Amino acid sequence: MLRLIKLLFLAVLMIAIIVLALANREMVTLNVLPEGIKNVLPLSVDVPMFAVILVSILVGLLIGYILEWLREHKHRRLAAQKNREAAKLKGEVETLKKKHMSPEDEVLAILDNSPGRA
């Protein structure tokens, strides 16, 4: 059901993008530099309006993604540190079990944790 909703949402989004592109086909001049500098170094390009809109949306999404990734960096670093610490402690527990526990101790530990015992 969730997959159907996702596909329906994507279909509506694609239709909206197509309608936007068809409604904004006229060419616009995109100036890279302001008017004062444009006389010295003319950098401008004629592009369809829908391309300007779509590229602006994509650049905004990319900037937002990068900023969020940078903001979450400390959380990812802390999680990686805790995972390394947990793996190290798990290895130490396994080493101690092998070193200090005899097979009889394992049987007693299993019996102590059985559901019938309280």
C-alpha positions in Angstrom: 0.0 0.0 0.0 2.8 2.4 0.9 4.5 1.6 -2.4 1.3 2.5 -4.3 1.1 5.8 -2.5 4.8 6.5 -3.3 4.3 5.8 -7.0 1.1 7.9 -7.0 3.0 10.8 -5.4 5.8 10.5 -7.9 3.4 10.4 -10.8 1.7 13.6 -9.6 5.1 15.2 -9.1 6.2 14.3 -12.6 2.9 15.7 -14.1 3.4 18.9 -12.2 7.0 19.3 -13.5 5.8 18.6 -17.1 3.0 21.2 -16.7 5.6 23.7 -15.3 7.9 23.1 -18.2 5.2 23.5 -20.8 3.9 26.7 -19.2 7.3 28.3 -19.0 8.9 27.6 -22.4 9.8 31.2 -23.2 13.5 32.0 -23.4 15.0 34.3 -20.7 18.4 35.9 -20.5 20.4 34.7 -17.5 23.1 37.2 -16.6 25.9 35.7 -14.6 27.3 39.1 -13.5 25.6 42.4 -12.5 25.0 45.3 -14.9 28.2 47.2 -14.0 30.5 44.3 -14.6 28.5 43.0 -17.5 29.9 45.8 -19.8 33.5 44.7 -19.0 33.0 40.9 -19.1 29.7 40.0 -20.8 28.6 36.6 -19.4 25.0 35.8 -20.2 23.1 32.9 -21.6 19.6 32.5 -23.0 17.8 29.5 -21.5 14.2 28.4 -21.1 12.5 29.7 -18.0 11.6 26.1 -16.8 15.3 25.2 -16.9 16.1 28.2 -14.6 13.3 27.1 -12.2 14.2 23.4 -12.1 18.0 24.1 -11.7 17.2 26.5 -8.9 15.2 23.9 -7.1 17.9 21.2 -7.6 20.6 23.6 -6.3 18.5 24.4 -3.3 18.0 20.8 -2.5 21.7 20.0 -2.9 22.7 22.9 -0.6 20.1 21.7 2.0 21.4 18.2 1.8 25.0 19.2 2.2 24.1 21.5 5.2 22.1 18.7 6.8 25.0 16.2 6.3 27.4 18.6 7.9 25.1 19.2 10.8 24.7 15.5 11.5 28.4 14.8 11.3 28.9 14.9 15.0 26.1 12.4 15.5 27.6 10.0 13.0 31.0 10.3 14.5 29.7 9.6 18.0 27.7 6.6 16.7 30.8 5.2 15.0 32.8 5.7 18.2 30.1 3.9 20.3 30.0 1.0 17.7 33.8 0.6 17.9 33.6 0.6 21.7 30.8 -1.9 21.7 32.7 -4.2 19.4 35.8 -3.9 21.6 33.8 -4.8 24.7 32.1 -7.7 23.0 35.5 -9.0 22.1 36.7 -8.7 25.7 33.6 -10.5 26.9 34.2 -13.4 24.5 37.8 -13.5 25.5 36.9 -13.7 29.2 34.3 -16.3 28.6 36.8 -18.5 26.8 39.4 -17.9 29.5 37.4 -18.3 32.7 34.3 -20.3 31.9 34.3 -24.1 31.8 31.7 -26.0 29.8 29.9 -26.8 33.1 29.5 -23.1 33.8 27.8 -22.6 30.5 25.2 -25.3 31.3 24.5 -23.7 34.7 24.2 -20.3 33.1 21.6 -21.7 30.6 19.7 -23.4 33.4 19.7 -20.3 35.5 18.2 -18.3 32.6 15.5 -20.9 31.7 11.9 -19.6 31.6 10.7 -22.0 34.3 13.1 -20.5 36.9 12.4 -17.2 38.6 
